Amino acid sequence: MTRGRPDARNIARAIDALRRGWPIAIDDIGFLAVETADEAALAVFDGDAPADILISGNRAVTLKLANQRDAVPTGPVRIARAPWVGLAEATAIADPALDLVAPFKGPFQAVAGDCPEAAAAALRLARRAGLLPAFFVGGRGDLEVSLSVSAIGAYDASPSLVIASRARLPVKAAETAEIVAFRSTEDAAEHVALIVGAPTEEPPLVRLHSECLTGDALGSLKCDCGPQLDDALAAIAASGWGILLYLRQEGRAIGLVNKLRAYALQDQGFDTVDANIRLGFDDDERDFSVAGAMLRLLGREEVRLLTNNPRKVSGLESAGIRVAERIPLKTGTNPHNQAYLDAKRRRSGHQL
């Protein structure tokens, strides 16, 4: 069995360390996730001088800090740690939950970072860990894992997957269906494909469906994911044959906890795009190269894509899969998600 790239184990250990509140090093710079740190860990990490705070450019824009720097607004921003900024204050910087209750934070001073590449790599690891993109940076102490920027870049560049298992799976939409499980050779990610009908030489009708616990399993009315899943399977069955890829990229790849944080921000009046940005993420953090890898393992280089999202088309094509046709999917509109769907069309470029 393929064992993956040599640095993958260290990256998996780093992600686990961040979730546990342990510090890591990237290119010899220490990083401690704000969300999972505790007072004891922060005291050790600080050592003789308070460690600075690192946030994403999107979060810095929300806090009106990006204009203090001659840099691209979406780049990482480092905040000089004043003596009065402890763990509680750092958490308020990182988490927008109380922005409307306590909108005035600071004053803070944005400063030049030692290594913007390491900072950007740390923020990417935070997203993979499902954490808010915010760190204490520059501290020392007992650093759990040491990584390089180049190793993280190579890990991000292309997914390494194998087919782990497959079986017949009759489903409501089609009794002739097969489920195929894919496992990453480098982390705990597992994705599945449902092949509906008997494959032919014609390009399959393909749907890329990102995992949505609230919509797919709980019937949430805040999104259209559940109805899209059902209607996509029905459309694939009606077409004769096709493939549904179920991708483990919850909340446009910001993770379940952060997605629920975004929901709370939507309840405060922010749309789906602004909610993600206030959290410090991009509008859509998904990487569709994993879908390309899955299709290649299934022997498919050309597809007809069932989607309203042009980014899925460009994402697949960037992964080497030819999209012969884009077919829109209109479903699931209700009073609870109308503003969400409008924002996706108006701000994220979704098309019918």
N, C-alpha and C positions, 0 to 999 in steps of 0.2 A: 504493500500500500504506500502511496505517496505520503511523505511525512511533512511536506511544506518547507518553507524557507527557514534558514537557521535562526533568524532573529524573531521568528513568529512566537516562539515560546516566551521570550523576554517581553514582547509586547502584550501577550495575554497576561503575564504576571503583572505588568505595569497597570493594565486596566483593572485587574483584581485589587491591586494595592490602592489605587485611587478610590475605589468603592469602599474599601475598608478604612480609609482615612490615613493611609501611610504615604510618606513622601517618596517621590521618585526623582531621578536625574535625567535630563536630556542634554547631551553635549556638555556635561559637567555643571549644568545649572539646575538647582533644586526647585521642585514644584510640589506643592501640597494643595489638594483640592479644597476650596473654601467650604463646599457643601458638607463634606464628610469629616472635616477636621474637628478635633475637640481641643479644649484649653490646654491639656497636657501636651498633646502633639504639637500644637502651635508654639508653646513655650520652648520646646526642644528645637523646633525648626528655626525660631527666631534667633536663638543663641544670644549674643551680646547686643544685637541691634534688630529692630523690627523689620521683618521681611516685607517687601513691597507687595502690591496686589496687581494681578494681571486680569484684564477682562477683554472680551471681544470688542471689535470696533462697533458692532451694532448696539451692544449694551452701552458703550461709551457715548454714542450719539444720543441715546435716551437720556443719559446723565449730563449731557452738554459738555463733555470732556474732549470730544474729538477735535474741536476747534482750537484746542491749546497746542496742537501738534501740527507740524508741517508734514503730513503723511496722508495716505489714502484713508478715508474715514472708516472703511471696513477692516483695516488692519488691527492687530492686537494693540491694546493701550495699557501701559504700565502706570500705576498710580503710586506716588511716593507715600509711604505709610507714616502718617502722623502718629505721635505718641498716644493720642486719644482713640485711635482706631484699633479696637480689639476684634475678637471673633464676631460679636454681635453686629458691630458696625460693618465689618467686611461682608457678613451675610446679607445685610440690607443693601449693600452695593451690588451683590451678585443676584439677588432674588427680587424681582419686580412686584411681588405680591402686595407689598405695602406702599408702592410708589404713590398711589392716589391719597393714601392716609397721611403719609409723611413725604411729600414731594420734594422738600428741600433737604438735600444731603450735602455735606461738605463744610467748608471749602476743601477741594481736593486739587492736587497738582499732578498733571500728567507729565511724565518724564521719559526720556529716551531709554529704550530697552537695550540690554547687552547683546541679545541675539534674537532678532525678530523671527528667524526661521524656527528656533527652538520654541518660542512662544506660540507660533502658529501650530506647530506640531502638538504641543501640549493641549491646545484648545480642541484639536481634532480627536485626541485621545479622550478628552472629557465627553465629547459627543458619543464616542463609541461606548463609553462607560455609562451613558445615560444620566450624566451629571450636568449641572449648570456649568457653563464655560467660564469659570473664574478660579483663580489660583492665588495662593501666597507664593511668591517667587523670589529666588535668590538665597533662601535659607540653607542651612546645612543639617547637621545631626546625622542620624542613621538612615540614609537613603536606601529604600528597599530594593529598587531596580535601577540600573543605569542603561540608557538607550542612546542611540544617535539619531539625529534628524534624518540622515540618509536611510537608516533602517526603517523608520516610520514611513518615509516616502515610498520606499520599495513595497512595503506592506499595503499601502493605500492604492498603489498603482493598478493592481489587477488581482481579482479574487482567485483563490486556488480551491477548486471544488472537486469532489468525486461523487459518483452515484453510490449511495450507501445501501439502498433497498428499493424494491418495487413490488407492487402487488395489484391484483384486480380489485377495483373498488366501485361497485355499482352506486350511483348517486341519484338523487331525485330527478336531476335534469337528464341523466343518461345512464342506462343500466350497463352499457359497454364503456367503461372507463377504467383507466389504470392510474394509480398514484405512484410517483417516483420521488424518493427522498434524496436530497443532496446534502452533503456534510462538508463544511469547510475543513481543510486539512490543517488550519492554523488557529482556529478559535472555536467557540461553542456554537457558532451560527449554523442553523439547519433550515433549509428552504425546501418547498415541495412543488412538484408540477402535477397537474391532473390532466392526463391525455384523454380526451373525449372522442369516441368514435374510432373508426379504423383509419390509420394514417395512409395517405396517398402521396403521390409526387407533387401535388398542388401545395402551394404555400399555406400553412395552417392559419386559421383565425386564432390570434393569440391575445390574451388579456394579461397585463401585468397588474396584479392586485397586491397592494401593500397591506400587511397585517393591520387589523383594526379590531382590538378586543371589544371596545365599546359598541362599535357598529355591527361587526360580524357575529359576535356571540350574545351581546346584551340587548341588541335592537335599538341602539341609540338613535334618536331623531335629530341630533346635532350635526350629523354628517349624512352622506348618501352612500356610505361604504357597503352596508348590508344589502340594500337593494341592488347596488351595482354588482356585487358578487353573484347574487341570484340571477340577475338578468344577463350577465356575461356568460354564465354557464348555459343558460337557456339559448342564447344566441350562438354559442359555439356548437351546441348539440344540433341546432337547426341548420347550421352551415354544412353539416356532414362530418367534419372532424376539426379538431383544434386543440389548443393547449392553454390552460390557465396556470400561470406561475404565481404561487403564493409566497411573497417575499417578506422576510422578517425585518421589516423596516417601519415599525410602529411610529405613528405620529410624524410622517414624512421624515423618519429616521432620527427624531430627537428622543425617542424612547417614551414608554408609557407614562412615567411620572411627569416628565416635562410636558407631554401632551395634555395631561390633566391640569398642569399649571397654566397652559395656554387656554384651556377651557375656562378656568377661573378668571383670566384676564379678559376673555370674550364677554363674560358676565359683567365685567366692569365697563364694557362699551367699546373695547378694541376689536378690530376685525381680525380674522385668522392670520393675516400677514403681519400686522402690527404686533400681535401677541407673540409670535415667534421671534420677531426682531427685538422686542423688549426683553425677552428671555436671553438674548444674546446670540441667537441662531440666525441662519438665513431663512428665507421664506420656505425653501424646500431643500433639505439636506440629503435627499436620497441619491444613491449611486446605482445606476441601472446596468453597470458593467456585470454585476452578478447575474442579471437576467440573461445577458448575452452569453455568459459562460454556461448557464443552464441549457440554453437552446443549442449551443454547439455540442454539448455532451449528448443531447437528444438527436443530433445529426441534422439540425435545421439551421440554414444560413439565410433564409428568406421567409418573411411572415407578412400576413395582413394583420394590422394592429388595431385592436378595439380600444379606443381611448379618445378622450377630449383634450388630453394634455400634450402639447407639442414637445415638451421636454422629454417625454418618454420616447418619442420618435427619434429625436436627436441623440438621446442617451443610448438607444439600441444601435443606431447607425455608428456612433462613435465606438461601440463595442464590436463592430464588424458584422452586424446583422442588417441585412437589407430589408427595409420596410417598403413593400410593394404598394401598400394602400393603407390609409388611415380611415377607420370607420368609427363615427361618433357613437357614444352611448349616453342616451338621455334617460334618466330614471331617478326616482327617490326624492323628488322635491316635496317639501312640506313646510308649514309655517315656521318650524323651529330651525330649519337649515337654510332658508331662503337667503338670508344675509351672507351666510358662509359661501354659498354657491355663487352669489353675485360677486363677492370679493375674489373668488378664484378666477372668474371670467375677467373682471375688471383689472386685477392687479397681478395675477399669475399667468395670464395668457391662455386660459382654457377656452376651447372652442367646441361648438356643436356642429 
